[in-house]
Amino acid sequence: MGETGRDAVEGQSEVNSQMESLEATIERLERHIDRLPEKLSAVLRPPVPSGDDKSKEAVALTPLAGRIRSFNDRVVTMEDKTKVLLDNIEL
């Protein structure tokens, strides 16, 4: 069975809706994680600069793949921030 034009449009609309929802969730998580250092400052060691240079080569992606990569990069950044906080907590 082939997909009709209407089905394709509805499917794209669903994908866009889910991507917007994911982006809103990522933005909320980023705000919460960005507040942690201030809230935990009394129990954190001073940060140690890392020498990591995580530069990536630019690769041509479709708009959807580019958006997904952007979301992934943001989640990885939040993961890194969380790891640093966990490593620096002194309890």
N, C-alpha and C positions, 0 to 999 in steps of 0.2 A: 504494500500500500504506500502510495506517495503522499507526501505532506502537501497540503494545500497552501496557497499563499496566506490565507487567513490563519492557519495553524502556525505557520512560520512567524507571522507577526505577533501572535499571542505568545509563542514561545520566547521570542526576543524580548517582549514586554515583561514576561516573568523573569527572565535573566536580568534585565535592567533593574527591576524591582528588588530582586535579591542582592544584586551588587550594591545598590544604594543602601539597603538595610545593613549589609556587611560593613560598608564604609562608615555608617553612623555608629555602629558598634565599635569599630576600631578607633574612631575619634574619641568615644567615651572612655575606652580603655587607656588611650594615650593620656588623656587628661588625668585620670586616676593615678597612673604610674608616675606622671610628672609631678604630682603632689607628694609622693612618698618621701623623697629626700628631705623635704622641709619637715614633714611630720615625724620622721625618724632621726632627725639631726642629732638628737641627744644620745643616740646609741650607735651612730655610724662613725667608723674611722674615716679619716680624710681619703678622698679618692686617689688612686694611683693611676697616672696616665698610662694608657696602653700604647704600644707602638704599632698596633694593627692598622694597616691601610687596606681597607676593604673596597678598593675601587673596582668597578666592573666595566667590562667592555660594553659599549653601546651595541645593542643588537636590535635590528628592525623587528618589531612585533606588531601583530594586529592590535587594534584598539582594545579589544577585550583582554587579550593576553598581556598587554602593557598595563592595564588596570589591575589585573590579578597579580602581576609581578610587583607593582607598586604597593598593593595591600600586603603581599608577602614580605617585602622589604620593611614595611612599617611594623609588622608583627615581629620580625627578627630584631629590629631595633628595640622594641619593648621588651623582648626576651632578654636581650643583652643588658638593658637598664636594670631589669629585675635581678639578673644574676649578680651584677655589681653590688646592688643593695644587699642582697643576701650574703655575699662575701664580706661586706663591710660592717655588718651588724655585730656589735659587741654586747652580748648579754651575759 
